[in-house]
Amino acid sequence: MLESLDPFQQVMLGVSIIGVLMILLVVFLTASPNYENTDRFKKILEFLENKN
């Protein structure tokens, strides 16, 4: 099946599959009950708000 595609189409298909897997992984991990958002940017914003 993949042999019938152009090399560029094979690359695009591979990149798309990896992207979908990464999105599914993020959704799965954030749905975990032990998930805690430790975003550094969010912490910096909170620190700057508390400073004022």
Beta strands, then each sheet from edge to edge (+ up, - down):
end
